[in-house]
Amino acid sequence: MNRVQKVLEAANIKLASVASDVMGVSGRAMLAAIVEGSASPELMADLANVPCEKSMIY
């Protein structure tokens, strides 16, 4: 998992700041969308699981 996170951060993709577990359900769905090239902010928000969304509320 560290290797995936390091590669993402080298590409300036800070997925770990949004999803606590990059290899969890939400993180993998977001990674799949990034690979497919359809990584709009709206889609990323839709892919987030409910617990992931709750962690973003300040």
KAFEN-V13983 format. One record per run of one state. SS is the DSSP state (~ for helix, > for strand, _ for the rest). FROM is the first residue (numbers start at 1). LEN is the number of residues. Records with the same first field share a line. If there is no record, write none. Layout:
BEGIN
SS=FROM-LEN  FROM-LEN
END
This chain:
BEGIN
_=1-1  11-4  18-7  37-4  48-2  56-3
~=2-9  15-3  25-12  41-7  50-6
END
